[in-house]
Structure formats: structure tokens, C-alpha cells
Amino acid sequence: MTATGLDVFDKTTQTTNIWLNEIMADLGNDRQVAWHVLGAVLHALRDRLPMELSTHLGAELPLLIRGLYYDQYQPAQQPEVTRSLEAFLERVQEGLKNIRPVDSVDATRSVFRVVAHRIDLGQSAKVREALPKDVQALWPESVGV
């Protein structure tokens, strides 16, 4: 018997917990913080990417994380013209303001690592290449599964 009665919900919950566990391994054992970090970085990333690439990335995400990714999405305002690492990190930090202090560089590196590890390698490369060079430096070059 499944926990929810629907395999798709059980699978996405399990996958989401794997992602959160990987973030917690980097940033501390607090699931709420990991969830907020994931959302803050994904929102900054989503809003920086061209809409088509942003949509393709969203399609790669597990169902629960996809919901987080699209939460408060305003496609008419995308992409943001974030040309610097500082502007990107400010956007991440804005999403982290209601939790315990977390360094936005550490948060971004952690989420980028998990995303790069968990999505298609080709899609990962496209996302990385769409970012400004100084933001790309936080994205892992390649990650083996």
C-alpha cells in the first residue's frame, strides 16, 4: 500500500526528499531551510532564464519541485536582466529573508549542484550557458549520477 494511495504522489515526495537531503548535507539538517533555499534559488534561476529554456527546465523537475518552481511565476516579466553575480545573489537572498541566515553563495552552489546532478546533462549545460559568466561559476561543470 502506498502512503498517499497514488504512486505519482509517493514518487514525487520521495524524489523531493532526496533533493532536500542533498541540500541539507551542504547547509545543515533543517528540512524547512532546505525547502526555502531550493525555492529561492530556483525562482532566481527561473526568472533569469529565457522563457523557453525556463519551461524546459521546469519540465525536468519532479512534480512537487515543479510546483515550487512555478509558484508566483510571472512570465510577462521574464527574463530578468540579471547581468551580475551580485544581482543574482541579491535575488536569492530576498527569497531567504524569512529563515535562519544562509549564505546566498552557499545556497546557490548547493541547489545548482543538485539540479545539475538530477536533470538531463544536455539540459543542465543549456541552463548553465544561459547564465552570466560569473553566475555560471557557481554551476558545476559536469556532475556524474
N, C-alpha and C positions, 0 to 999 in steps of 0.2 A: 504494500500500500504506500502511496506517496504522501508526503506531508500535506500538500495542498489539494490533492485529488487531480491535479493537472501536471503532467510531466513537463510541459513547457515552463511552468512557473517554478517547479522544483529545480530544473536545469539552470534557469537564469539566476535563481537565488544562489545555487552552488557556485556558478561561474563568477557572479558578483562577489561572493565571499572570497574566492581565490584572488581576485583583483585587489580587494581591500586588504587581505592578508599580506600581499606583496608590498602594498603601500605602508602598512603598519610595520613591516620588517625594516623599512627605512626610517619611519618617522615616529615610531612608538606605538604601543599596544592600546590604541583607542579607536574603536571602530567608527564612532561619530566623527572624530577628527579626520580619519581616512576618507570617509564619505564626503565631507566638506572639501577636503583637499582635491579629491577626484573631480567634484563638480566645479570648483573654482578654476582648475587648470583646463578642464575640458571646455568650459564656457569661453575662457580666453582664447583657446585654440580654435574652437568653432567660429568665433566671431572674427578671427583674423584670417581665416581661410576663404578663398573664393567659394561662392555658394555651391557650385557643382562638386568641388572637392570635399567641402564640408558635409554634403549629403552622402557622398560615397563613404566617408569616414563613419558617419552615423550608421550606415547600413552594416558596417563591420562590427559594431558594438553589440554586446549582449543586451537582451531586451530591457532589463532594469536600468542598465547603464545608459542605454539609448534614451530612455525616458529622462534621466538626469541631464544628458547631453542637450536635449531639445527643450528642457524647461526654460521658460522665459525667452525663447528664441524669437528674434525679430528680423526675419530675412530681408526686409526692405532696408535695413540699416547695415547690411553686410556687403563686403567685408570692411572691418575697421582698418584704417590705415595706420597700423602699428609698425613703425619703422625701426624702433629701437628695443633693445632688451629691457631697458628701464621702463618703457611704456607697457610692455607685455607683463612685466613683473608687478607693476602697479595694478594692472587689471586683475592679476591673480590675487594680490594682497587684498584688494577690495572684496573678493569672494571669501577671504579667510578672516574677516574682521570680527565675526561672531564666535570664534573658537579660541582656544588657548593659542599663544603665539607660535607660529610656524614660519620658518624662513621660506620666502616665496621661491628662492632658487632651489632649495632642497625639495620643496613641494613639486615644483615644475619638473625637476630631474626625475623624481620618483614616478610621477604619472606618465611622463614621456617614456620612461623605461618600460613600464607595464604595458602601455599602449603599443609600443614598438614590438614588444615580446609577444603580444596576444593577437595582433591583427596581421593580415596578409603582408608579407615582406615588400611586395611591389607597392601596395597602398601606403605602407609606412614610409617608403622612400619618397613617394609623391608628396605626402604631407610634410615631411622634413624639408624637401626642396622648396616648398611654397612659403616657408618661413624666412624672415630676415636672417642674414648670416649669423648675427650674434645670438639669436634665439635658437638657430639650428645647432649651435654649440652645446646646448643642453639636451638635444635629442641624440640618443645613441646611434652611432654609425650603422651598426648591424647587431642584431641580437639573435642568438640561436634559441630554438624552442626546446 
